[in-house]
Amino acid sequence: MKRNIINIICAICMICGFTACKENTSDLNLSGNCMIESITLDNYQGIIDLATRTITVRLPEVYETTAMKVTSLSISQGAVCNIRQGQTINLDAAKMIRVQNGDVILDWTVRVLHDEARIRAFILNDIYQGSINQEARTITVYVPATVDIRNLIPTVTYSENAAITPASGSAQDFTNPVSYTVKNNSAETVYTVTVIAIDKPKALFVGSAPTMNELDPEAREACLWMLGNVEGSLYTSFADLRAGTLDLTECKVIWWHWHVDGGVDGHDVFAAKATDALETKNELRAFYENGGSLFLTRYATNLPSFIGVTGDDEWTTPNNCWGQNEDGAELCNSPWSFRIYDGQNGHALWQNLIPGDNPQEVYCTDAGYHITNSTAQYHIGTDWGGYDNHNAWKERTGGEILGVGGDGAVVAWEYPAKEGKGHIICIGSGCYDWYSYTLEAGYVENFHKNISIITKNAFNCLMK
């Protein structure tokens, strides 16, 4: 029996051995090359990268790419291709070219790259954001009068593959306007940068941090936008306001956008955490009562109750508040929105927004954006909160409703100017968010642009 088993094993081994030694033949033709040796589109030469099998065609900054002619094409001998010389192709997006030689197939990607020569961002000393006019090719930067403009360091963001003179990071004297030249192949643009030192700002972004750079990322992003888009605007701290270091005689608006990881849940928590702001409430109240306007967003919407805007009742602060930590923000799998309150579609705050499917909705985020959903709103209902309905909220607070959540909660509101006092706009919706700690692969910004549009609308309204 044992010998039979051994014989069987030997037989199997012999069969396997013969099988392994048998010649493996194939009819596949794998000897052909599938190279794109050269290509021109509209007589513009393609730059071939063999490592990535990509072809880049450099074009002038403004050039129509929907119907580009293949003016020449050279591929490996014996190969065939899915495009031909003389053919017209659309290169508004990258296009795949397939080359086949026998049974060998290679795919190549052809794309166009416009020779853009633009400055996209200009920041001085990592603090002062420049306002860029692309049509006029001018950049204006406002700095406090205490800043020495003879020695400022610019950080410049400019077009891919371009070069800039003077170099980004090189200290400059901005006593007089300075010209910056951006060159990119066939494109060249000259920008004139003017730095204006102001001692009487027209608008302020306020926070507890001594400088803008020390703000949390959410507030810093909002502040950077303001400095680049609101003429004559500066950052200041609550301590500076208390010390009276700024001349506010020409200041129209103070913006406080306040983020706290984990949220600020109601009156008592606000009073405990907003100590710096409340130590400045006399100065803020005087500014408001003398006609200055306030833009209050996120948890800063608690402030009006503490500076007499809603009468003597401090307990008129938002009654339904929450939020997440910035580094653990929630992923938006689709656009987030809130609703324009009935009858308020014509309000200045909601003009020129990027529309979505529902014209009554204000769309604020896009899929792939991470949001803390930091919310300071008013719950409406007889179940709890002290506001049985919207009319009850209006009567108690003296405010006007601009936007509501899906359950009717008040998420955007205003206190119109009256009796010589200023105008206040408040946005407490969790959708109003400036900073995502990361963006998912493939993220495309569309509706999130509405955040800056809403904010610009608010400033236009408040600075009248």
C-alpha positions as CSV (number, residue, x, y, z in Angstrom):
1,M,0.0,0.0,0.0
2,K,2.8,2.4,0.9
3,R,4.6,1.6,-2.4
4,N,1.4,2.3,-4.4
5,I,1.1,5.8,-2.7
6,I,4.7,6.6,-3.6
7,N,4.1,5.5,-7.2
8,I,1.1,7.8,-7.4
9,I,3.0,10.8,-6.1
10,C,5.8,10.2,-8.5
11,A,3.4,10.0,-11.4
12,I,1.8,13.3,-10.4
13,C,5.2,14.9,-10.2
14,M,6.2,13.6,-13.7
15,I,2.9,15.0,-15.1
16,C,3.5,18.4,-13.5
17,G,7.1,18.4,-14.7
18,F,6.1,17.7,-18.3
19,T,3.4,20.4,-18.1
20,A,5.9,23.0,-16.7
21,C,8.4,22.2,-19.5
22,K,5.8,22.4,-22.3
23,E,6.4,25.5,-24.5
24,N,3.8,28.3,-23.9
25,T,3.1,29.9,-27.2
26,S,0.9,32.9,-28.1
27,D,-0.3,34.7,-31.2
28,L,-0.2,38.1,-29.5
29,N,1.9,40.7,-31.3
30,L,3.6,42.7,-28.5
31,S,6.6,44.0,-30.4
32,G,5.1,47.3,-31.6
33,N,5.9,50.8,-30.2
34,C,3.0,53.2,-29.4
35,M,4.8,56.5,-29.1
36,I,3.4,59.9,-30.0
37,E,6.6,61.4,-31.4
38,S,5.3,64.9,-32.1
39,I,2.0,66.7,-32.3
40,T,0.9,70.3,-33.0
41,L,-2.5,71.8,-32.5
42,D,-3.3,75.0,-34.5
43,N,0.5,75.0,-35.1
44,Y,1.3,75.1,-31.4
45,Q,3.8,72.4,-30.5
46,G,2.9,69.9,-27.9
47,I,5.4,69.3,-25.1
48,I,5.6,65.5,-24.5
49,D,6.2,64.0,-21.1
50,L,7.2,60.3,-21.6
51,A,7.1,59.5,-17.9
52,T,3.4,60.4,-17.5
53,R,2.4,60.1,-21.1
54,T,1.0,63.6,-21.1
55,I,1.2,66.2,-23.8
56,T,0.9,69.9,-22.9
57,V,0.1,72.5,-25.6
58,R,1.0,76.1,-24.4
59,L,-1.4,78.7,-25.7
60,P,-1.9,82.5,-25.3
61,E,-3.9,83.6,-22.2
62,V,-7.0,84.1,-24.2
63,Y,-7.5,81.4,-26.9
64,E,-10.5,79.5,-28.1
65,T,-10.0,75.7,-27.5
66,T,-13.3,74.2,-28.5
67,A,-12.2,73.5,-32.1
68,M,-8.4,73.0,-32.4
69,K,-7.0,71.5,-35.5
70,V,-4.4,68.7,-35.4
71,T,-2.0,70.4,-37.8
72,S,0.7,67.7,-37.5
73,L,0.9,64.3,-35.9
74,S,3.8,61.7,-35.8
75,I,3.4,58.3,-34.2
76,S,5.4,55.1,-34.1
77,Q,5.9,53.3,-37.4
78,G,3.1,50.8,-37.9
79,A,0.9,52.3,-35.2
80,V,-2.7,53.7,-35.6
81,C,-4.4,56.4,-33.5
82,N,-7.9,57.5,-32.7
83,I,-7.2,61.0,-34.0
84,R,-5.7,62.0,-37.3
85,Q,-3.9,64.9,-38.9
86,G,-6.4,67.6,-40.0
87,Q,-9.0,66.5,-37.5
88,T,-10.7,69.2,-35.2
89,I,-10.9,68.4,-31.5
90,N,-12.4,70.1,-28.4
91,L,-9.8,70.7,-25.8
92,D,-11.9,72.7,-23.3
93,A,-11.1,69.6,-21.1
94,A,-8.2,67.2,-21.3
95,K,-8.5,64.6,-24.1
96,M,-7.4,61.0,-24.2
97,I,-5.5,59.8,-27.3
98,R,-5.2,56.0,-27.9
99,V,-2.3,54.6,-29.9
100,Q,-2.3,50.9,-31.0
101,N,0.4,48.9,-32.6
102,G,-0.5,45.3,-33.1
103,D,-1.8,44.1,-29.7
104,V,0.0,46.9,-27.8
105,I,-2.2,49.8,-26.7
106,L,-1.1,53.0,-24.9
107,D,-3.3,55.9,-23.8
108,W,-1.9,59.5,-23.9
109,T,-3.5,62.6,-22.3
110,V,-3.3,65.9,-24.2
111,R,-4.2,69.2,-22.4
112,V,-3.8,72.9,-23.1
113,L,-2.2,75.3,-20.7
114,H,-2.9,79.0,-21.2
115,D,0.0,81.3,-20.7
116,E,-1.7,83.2,-17.9
117,A,0.3,85.9,-16.1
118,R,-1.7,87.1,-13.2
119,I,-1.3,87.9,-9.5
120,R,-3.9,86.0,-7.6
121,A,-3.1,87.1,-4.0
122,F,-0.9,89.8,-2.5
123,I,-0.3,90.0,1.2
124,L,2.1,92.3,3.1
125,N,3.9,91.0,6.3
126,D,1.5,88.0,6.3
127,I,-1.2,90.3,7.6
128,Y,-2.4,93.0,5.2
129,Q,-4.4,91.6,2.2
130,G,-4.3,93.5,-1.1
131,S,-7.4,94.2,-3.1
132,I,-6.7,93.2,-6.7
133,N,-8.4,94.9,-9.7
134,Q,-7.6,92.5,-12.6
135,E,-9.0,94.8,-15.3
136,A,-7.0,97.8,-14.2
137,R,-4.0,95.7,-13.1
138,T,-3.8,97.5,-9.8
139,I,-3.4,96.2,-6.2
140,T,-4.3,98.4,-3.2
141,V,-3.3,97.5,0.3
142,Y,-4.5,99.3,3.4
143,V,-2.3,99.3,6.5
144,P,-2.5,101.1,9.9
145,A,-0.7,104.4,10.0
146,T,1.6,103.0,12.6
147,V,3.1,100.5,10.0
148,D,6.5,101.5,8.4
149,I,5.6,101.2,4.7
150,R,9.3,101.7,3.8
151,N,10.1,98.1,4.7
152,L,7.3,95.6,4.0
153,I,7.6,92.0,2.9
154,P,5.1,90.8,0.2
155,T,3.9,87.3,-0.2
156,V,2.6,87.0,-3.8
157,T,0.6,84.1,-5.3
158,Y,0.7,84.1,-9.1
159,S,0.0,82.0,-12.2
160,E,1.4,78.5,-12.5
161,N,4.7,78.3,-14.5
162,A,5.1,82.1,-14.3
163,A,8.0,84.2,-13.0
164,I,7.6,87.5,-11.1
165,T,9.8,90.6,-10.6
166,P,10.4,91.8,-7.9
167,A,10.4,88.4,-6.3
168,S,7.8,87.3,-3.7
169,G,9.3,87.6,-0.2
170,S,11.7,90.4,-1.2
171,A,11.3,93.5,1.1
172,Q,10.1,96.6,-0.6
173,D,9.8,100.3,0.1
174,F,6.1,101.2,-0.7
175,T,6.4,104.9,-0.1
176,N,5.6,105.2,-3.8
177,P,3.7,102.7,-6.0
178,V,5.7,99.6,-6.9
179,S,5.4,97.8,-10.3
180,Y,5.3,94.0,-10.3
181,T,5.8,92.2,-13.6
182,V,4.5,88.6,-14.2
183,K,5.8,86.7,-17.2
184,N,4.6,83.4,-18.5
185,N,5.8,82.3,-21.9
186,S,3.8,84.5,-24.3
187,A,2.0,86.4,-21.6
188,E,3.3,89.4,-19.6
189,T,1.3,91.6,-17.1
190,V,2.5,94.6,-15.1
191,Y,0.6,95.4,-11.8
192,T,0.9,98.6,-9.9
193,V,0.9,98.1,-6.1
194,T,-0.2,101.0,-3.9
195,V,0.0,100.9,-0.1
196,I,-2.2,103.3,1.8
197,A,-1.5,104.0,5.5
198,I,-4.8,104.9,7.2
199,D,-5.4,106.3,10.6
200,K,-9.2,106.5,10.1
201,P,-10.5,103.1,9.0
202,K,-13.9,102.8,7.3
203,A,-14.5,99.3,8.5
204,L,-13.0,97.1,11.2
205,F,-12.7,93.3,11.9
206,V,-12.5,92.9,15.6
207,G,-11.3,89.9,17.7
208,S,-9.5,89.0,20.9
209,A,-6.2,88.2,19.2
210,P,-3.6,90.9,19.3
211,T,-3.0,90.5,15.6
212,M,-5.0,89.0,12.7
213,N,-2.4,86.2,12.3
214,E,-3.3,84.9,15.8
215,L,-7.0,84.5,15.0
216,D,-8.4,81.0,14.7
217,P,-8.5,79.7,11.1
218,E,-12.2,80.4,10.7
219,A,-12.1,84.0,11.8
220,R,-8.7,84.6,10.0
221,E,-10.2,83.5,6.7
222,A,-13.1,85.8,7.1
223,C,-10.8,88.7,8.1
224,L,-8.5,88.1,5.1
225,W,-11.6,88.4,2.8
226,M,-12.6,91.7,4.4
227,L,-9.1,93.2,4.1
228,G,-9.0,92.3,0.4
229,N,-12.6,93.3,-0.4
230,V,-13.7,96.2,1.8
231,E,-12.0,99.5,1.1
232,G,-10.3,101.1,4.1
233,S,-10.7,98.1,6.4
234,L,-8.4,97.0,9.2
235,Y,-8.1,94.4,11.9
236,T,-8.2,95.5,15.5
237,S,-8.4,93.9,18.9
238,F,-11.0,94.5,21.6
239,A,-8.1,95.7,23.7
240,D,-7.2,98.4,21.1
241,L,-10.8,99.5,21.0
242,R,-10.9,99.9,24.8
243,A,-7.6,101.8,24.7
244,G,-8.9,104.1,22.0
245,T,-5.9,103.6,19.7
246,L,-8.0,104.0,16.6
247,D,-9.8,107.0,15.3
248,L,-13.3,105.7,14.6
249,T,-14.8,109.0,13.3
250,E,-15.0,107.6,9.8
251,C,-15.7,104.0,10.7
252,K,-19.0,102.7,9.3
253,V,-19.0,99.0,10.3
254,I,-17.4,96.8,12.9
255,W,-17.5,93.0,12.0
256,W,-17.1,90.4,14.7
257,H,-17.1,86.8,13.4
258,W,-16.5,84.6,16.5
259,H,-15.7,80.8,16.4
260,V,-15.4,78.6,19.5
261,D,-14.7,74.9,19.1
262,G,-17.6,73.0,20.6
263,G,-20.0,76.0,20.4
264,V,-21.3,78.7,22.7
265,D,-24.6,77.5,24.1
266,G,-26.7,80.4,25.2
267,H,-26.5,83.5,27.4
268,D,-24.5,82.2,30.4
269,V,-21.9,80.4,28.3
270,F,-21.5,83.5,26.1
271,A,-21.1,85.7,29.2
272,A,-18.4,83.3,30.5
273,K,-16.4,82.9,27.3
274,A,-16.8,86.4,25.6
275,T,-15.2,88.3,28.5
276,D,-12.9,90.3,26.2
277,A,-15.8,91.5,24.1
278,L,-18.0,92.2,27.1
279,E,-15.2,94.3,28.7
280,T,-15.5,96.4,25.5
281,K,-19.3,96.6,25.5
282,N,-19.3,100.2,26.5
283,E,-17.2,101.2,23.5
284,L,-19.3,99.0,21.2
285,R,-22.5,100.4,22.6
286,A,-21.3,104.0,22.1
287,F,-20.2,103.1,18.5
288,Y,-23.7,101.7,17.8
289,E,-25.7,104.5,19.5
290,N,-23.7,107.1,17.6
291,G,-24.7,105.6,14.3
292,G,-22.1,102.9,13.7
293,S,-23.3,99.6,12.2
294,L,-22.4,96.1,13.3
295,F,-22.1,92.9,11.4
296,L,-22.3,90.0,13.8
297,T,-21.8,86.4,12.7
298,R,-21.7,83.0,14.3
299,Y,-21.6,83.3,18.2
300,A,-21.1,87.0,18.0
301,T,-24.9,87.2,17.4
302,N,-25.3,87.1,21.2
303,L,-23.8,90.7,21.5
304,P,-26.9,92.8,20.8
305,S,-28.6,91.8,24.0
306,F,-25.6,93.0,26.0
307,I,-25.4,96.5,24.5
308,G,-29.0,97.5,24.8
309,V,-30.2,96.7,21.3
310,T,-33.0,94.5,22.6
311,G,-33.9,96.8,25.5
312,D,-32.8,95.8,29.0
313,D,-33.5,92.1,28.5
314,E,-30.1,90.4,28.2
315,W,-31.9,87.0,28.0
316,T,-32.9,87.7,24.4
317,T,-29.7,85.9,23.2
318,P,-30.1,83.0,20.7
319,N,-31.6,80.1,22.6
320,N,-30.6,77.2,20.3
321,C,-26.8,76.9,19.8
322,W,-24.2,74.3,19.1
323,G,-21.0,73.5,17.1
324,Q,-18.2,71.1,16.4
325,N,-14.4,71.4,16.6
326,E,-12.7,72.7,13.6
327,D,-10.4,69.7,13.2
328,G,-13.4,67.3,13.4
329,A,-15.7,69.2,11.2
330,E,-18.6,67.4,9.4
331,L,-18.4,66.4,5.8
332,C,-21.0,67.9,3.5
333,N,-22.1,65.2,1.1
334,S,-24.3,67.7,-0.7
335,P,-24.9,71.5,-0.6
336,W,-26.1,72.9,2.7
337,S,-28.7,75.8,2.7
338,F,-31.2,77.8,4.7
339,R,-34.4,79.5,3.6
340,I,-35.1,83.1,2.9
341,Y,-37.8,84.3,5.1
342,D,-41.2,84.9,3.4
343,G,-41.3,88.4,1.9
344,Q,-37.5,89.0,2.2
345,N,-36.4,87.8,-1.3
346,G,-35.8,91.5,-2.2
347,H,-33.6,92.2,0.8
348,A,-30.1,93.5,-0.1
349,L,-28.5,90.6,1.7
350,W,-29.8,88.0,-0.7
351,Q,-29.0,89.7,-4.0
352,N,-26.8,88.2,-6.8
353,L,-26.5,84.8,-5.1
354,I,-25.5,81.7,-7.1
355,P,-28.9,80.0,-7.4
356,G,-29.7,76.4,-6.7
357,D,-32.8,74.3,-7.5
358,N,-35.0,76.2,-5.0
359,P,-35.0,80.0,-5.4
360,Q,-36.2,80.4,-1.8
361,E,-33.0,78.7,-0.5
362,V,-29.6,80.3,0.2
363,Y,-27.0,77.6,-0.8
364,C,-23.8,77.9,1.2
365,T,-21.6,74.8,0.8
366,D,-20.6,72.2,-1.8
367,A,-20.1,68.5,-1.5
368,G,-16.6,67.7,-0.1
369,Y,-16.5,70.7,2.2
370,H,-16.0,70.2,6.0
371,I,-18.2,72.4,8.2
372,T,-18.4,72.9,12.0
373,N,-22.1,73.7,11.7
374,S,-21.6,76.3,14.3
375,T,-25.1,77.6,15.0
376,A,-26.6,80.4,17.1
377,Q,-30.3,80.5,16.2
378,Y,-33.6,81.1,17.8
379,H,-35.9,78.1,18.2
380,I,-39.5,79.0,17.5
381,G,-42.4,77.0,19.0
382,T,-44.6,76.6,22.0
383,D,-42.6,73.6,23.3
384,W,-39.7,75.7,24.7
385,G,-37.6,78.8,24.3
386,G,-39.9,81.7,24.9
387,Y,-40.9,82.4,21.3
388,D,-44.2,80.8,20.4
389,N,-44.1,82.1,16.8
390,H,-42.2,84.5,14.6
391,N,-44.4,87.5,15.6
392,A,-43.6,86.8,19.3
393,W,-39.9,86.8,18.4
394,K,-40.2,90.2,16.6
395,E,-42.1,91.8,19.4
396,R,-39.7,90.7,22.1
397,T,-36.4,91.4,20.3
398,G,-37.4,94.3,18.0
399,G,-35.7,92.5,15.1
400,E,-36.7,91.7,11.6
401,I,-36.3,88.1,10.3
402,L,-34.2,87.6,7.2
403,G,-33.6,83.8,7.1
404,V,-34.9,80.7,8.7
405,G,-33.9,77.0,9.0
406,G,-35.9,74.1,7.8
407,D,-37.9,74.0,11.1
408,G,-38.6,77.7,11.1
409,A,-35.7,78.7,13.5
410,V,-34.5,82.3,13.0
411,V,-31.0,82.0,11.6
412,A,-30.5,85.5,10.0
413,W,-32.0,88.7,11.3
414,E,-31.4,92.5,11.5
415,Y,-32.0,95.4,13.8
416,P,-32.7,98.3,11.4
417,A,-31.2,101.7,12.1
418,K,-33.5,104.0,14.0
419,E,-33.3,107.0,16.3
420,G,-29.8,107.9,15.1
421,K,-28.5,104.4,16.0
422,G,-26.7,102.1,13.7
423,H,-27.9,99.2,11.6
424,I,-27.1,95.6,12.8
425,I,-27.1,92.4,10.6
426,C,-26.8,89.0,12.3
427,I,-26.2,85.6,10.7
428,G,-26.2,82.6,13.1
429,S,-26.8,79.9,10.6
430,G,-24.4,76.9,10.7
431,C,-24.2,77.1,6.9
432,Y,-22.3,80.5,7.2
433,D,-18.8,79.0,7.2
434,W,-15.5,80.4,5.9
435,Y,-13.0,77.7,6.5
436,S,-12.7,73.9,5.8
437,Y,-9.8,72.2,7.5
438,T,-9.5,69.9,4.5
439,L,-11.3,69.5,1.1
440,E,-12.2,66.1,-0.3
441,A,-10.6,65.0,-3.6
442,G,-12.4,66.5,-6.5
443,Y,-13.9,69.3,-4.6
444,V,-15.3,72.1,-6.8
445,E,-16.3,75.4,-5.2
446,N,-19.6,76.8,-6.4
447,F,-22.2,77.5,-3.8
448,H,-19.6,78.3,-1.2
449,K,-18.9,81.5,-3.1
450,N,-22.3,82.7,-1.8
451,I,-20.6,83.2,1.6
452,S,-18.5,86.1,0.3
453,I,-21.4,87.4,-1.8
454,I,-23.7,87.6,1.2
455,T,-20.9,89.3,3.2
456,K,-20.2,91.8,0.4
457,N,-24.0,92.5,0.3
458,A,-24.0,93.1,4.1
459,F,-21.2,95.6,3.9
460,N,-22.8,97.4,1.0
461,C,-26.0,97.6,3.1
462,L,-24.3,98.6,6.4
463,M,-21.9,101.2,5.0
464,K,-24.6,103.4,3.4
